[in-house]
Amino acid sequence: MKKKAIHTFNTISEFHKISNLPKPEHPLVSLVDYGLVEYQTDEKEISWVQNFYSIGLKRNIQGKFRYGQQQYDFDEGLMSFVAPGQVVHLTIEKQKERPTGILLFIDPEFLWNTPLTTKIKQYEFFGYGVNEALFMSEKEETIITELMQQIQREYHSNIDKFSQSIIIAQIELLLNYCERFYQRQFITRKKSSHQILERLEKILDDCFNSDDLIEKGLPSAQQIAGLLNVSPNYLGSLLKSLTGQSTQHHIHNKLIDKAKEKLSTTNLSVSEIAYELGFEHSQSFSKLFKSKTNLSPLEFRQSFN
């Protein structure tokens, strides 16, 4: 079976062209009406890598989008975020009604020599899967729409020495609001969030009670996220919001609990316990244990005597 080609869009202009949109008014920043997008291809499925950021507010989409390993049907209005280098897959389906929404494209070159060049990489939602998109209230959607329209009005105006700094400030404000709304989503979707926490605890319990730990070593945050069917970034943000701790902290806390159990209920040596918990070197285990408890493994064991 012939493998589907993956298109590469190096510029915003190239994406405008395949979407049957007019040339962008600004080569490095563009805001478009999603309802006007018409992909110029006979393919039913199209995949691409874009070398620019996109922030999408979309509604009424019957097609299926996928990036990373996740797929989502856009039956409701939501926001999604794509960073340069991500692979996007789209299944094109006949639309029952015209989709609506706004797409904001930002070329990384526009951010050069500004603090946002580095800061934009710290917004973890650019690494979330499509199934972890941001669902917004009507009020939140109004805020995002107004901010996007302000960006458009600014680059529609006569470009002067203040234009870039003003647009950069507006983009940063937009991203900060999105971060706020994601924090709200973690809280308001408590049921699904706590279900993930419960599954995380079970996965860690199974992991530390398994003999596989000896062969495979400690699980990574990425492996745990994969078992939970969420992206590592999303899991990290969710846990930080609900518990104040990272995924790695949760893994280490579970490990320390298991180590305390073995130290207090068995006669295994520290080296044997370290080995059973997936450590190649007992010194690494002892260092981690002391950093978490302020006691060495032997000091902890002696406290029970």
Helices and strands as residue ranges (DSSP letters): E 6-9, H 12-18, E 29-33, G 34-36, E 45-50, E 53-59, E 64-67, E 70-73, E 78-82, E 87-91, E 100-106, H 108-111, H 116-119, G 120-122, G 124-127, G 130-132, E 134-135, H 138-156, H 163-188, H 190-208, H 212-216, H 221-227, H 232-243, H 247-265, H 270-276, H 282-293, H 297-302
